[in-house]
């Protein structure tokens, strides 16, 4: 009987240890993935859309700051024309250096493409920029063509400004415009802590 109690105690202790170990893993916070583009368009009032196809090459996109530590998991893009090799760049805004460069294939016009990428960690309150290089884009603005007021909060991402520069080179954009956004370029962001 004593051997039975000892074996029972060992099995019970092992079962509790395994149970506690798996409970610890389940207690880690789970954060939803979010894409800031729709909230950005709602907040800016950029609801009038014009299609630009073969309209000159530009490097253009949005400067942004995460309000929490997180990571980019995917890039999303929609164009009014097909393009098998759209270069998308994620920049360190302050250093104006390339953090990541990806090529997206937009096989069908007016259909969003999502490209899963190896996760890119982003620091809280650090300024970044995401740009694409294309000669096709959607131009979105207010009906009265007035400026929007930046920054714009879209979930856990604060959009700081829209920037652009002419050409095909991978150059940090120097021109700033507040009365429109060109391109349905964005990313999937997930908070990590």
PyMOL commands that set and color helices and strands:
alter all, ss='L'
color gray80, all
select helices_A, chain A and resi 2-26+37-44
alter helices_A, ss='H'
color red, helices_A
select strands_A, chain A and resi 33-35+48-52+58-66+70-78+83-92+97-106+113-122+127-134+137-141+152-154+157-166+175-177+181-182+184-191
alter strands_A, ss='S'
color yellow, strands_A
deselect
rebuild
show_as cartoon
